[in-house]
Amino acid sequence: MENSVQQFRQWMEIKRYSHNTIKVYTDIVKLFLTHLSPNQSLEQINLNDVNHFIQKIIINKKLSSSYQNQVVNALKLYFQVTKQIKIDVHKLSRPRRSYKLPNVLSSAEVKAILNALTNTKHRTMLSLIYACGLRRSELLNLRPIDVDSKRMILLIKEAKGKKDRIVPISAKIVEMLRAYYKIYRPKIWLFEGQQAGEKYGERSLQLVLKQATRKAHIKKPVTLHWLRHSYATHLLEKGTSLRYIQELLGHKSSKTTEIYTHVSTRSICQIKSPFDDL
């Protein structure tokens, strides 16, 4: 079975799946295979094995439906690639979709978080995430050459879905980046760790936000992605077209972007409650 996992990994590498997807899918497949019977062969794997695995590992441990969906995606692809397994992948059950609204900070809360940062690098990183609506990986994968101060744009290469895109950057952000660059002089990545040429760590970046949130006396469980949600919602509230917001965020489908209409307060706060007339 170990050979089938290696072949699956190699197949994903050839297909140019992202490093993160390859790691996550491989880990899921390994976990699934360890829960089979000791003498069970690939040919003997059936839907009951999958359902038992999901029940034991996901349902009983109360893991999220999004992770369950990720498990189904990984196993479905593994079964398609591994010819010995004769499972109709269309019969793999997915969880019912939940429609959760994105978490959004107010402009005042974003300002308080950024103002709580005294370290130039930390403040520049979080400011850039909010100013451009970046994903965490997009920020950490930036190189100095991706900042075009003459055209006032930021080039984001091979983002989610292997797509490049550009986003506008303001004079305020350009000045912040110049001040940061003069101090740190990054070699390869725009934001580097303690070692020159080493990419800044994901966990370290999350810790920076956590500390800033605490200093700003914000009790909400803020994550880096909240800044991206806030960017999109604040743009919408200022009248920016959903079509432009979709392009700026790099969404493939407009339906993904439309969810921000449900958290925007621009129109809903103008509605008068009948209670006020009592």
C-alpha angles and dihedrals in degrees: 000000000000088000091056090053092051091048090049091051091047091049091053091048091052089049088052097239112173119271090244094051092048091051095045095045093045092050091050093050092048090050091049093050092051089060095057122098112279095247097036116125128211090253090059096055112116141170092272089062090054094046092048090050093050092047094049101038104031112019098039092045091047094235119170125278088235090060090047089053089050089052091052091049092050096046093043091055092043092052091049092051096042104070095192091069111083101195124137097235091199088070094061106115121231125202119255110269117254119209106216121174117236117255112249133190124211119247088251091054092049090049092049091051093049093045090052089066117090098172110092095216094048093048093047093051096051092040091054092050091054096037093054103024093242129177115233093252091048091056094047093047094055119116125201090251090061090071109086104188093175094058091031094231138123117221114216111195127203095351122168109331091020090279128146120213141167128228128190120250124202129230087251092059092044091055090048091051092048092051090048093048093052090056102041106025096202115213107202111351124045089233115033135181127238091294117068112250092018117122115242111259123254094222091047090054092050089050090053089056092046092054092046091050091052092049089050089054092237111152097194119109092248119190130187090257089061087069090056091048090048091051092054095044094048091050090052092049089054091056102262112156117254088231091061092044089053090055093046093051094043095236115168094205127044088218089070090056095044091071088078089068087070094058099038111107096196095103105015094060089059091064112102117221116229086229089073091062095057 
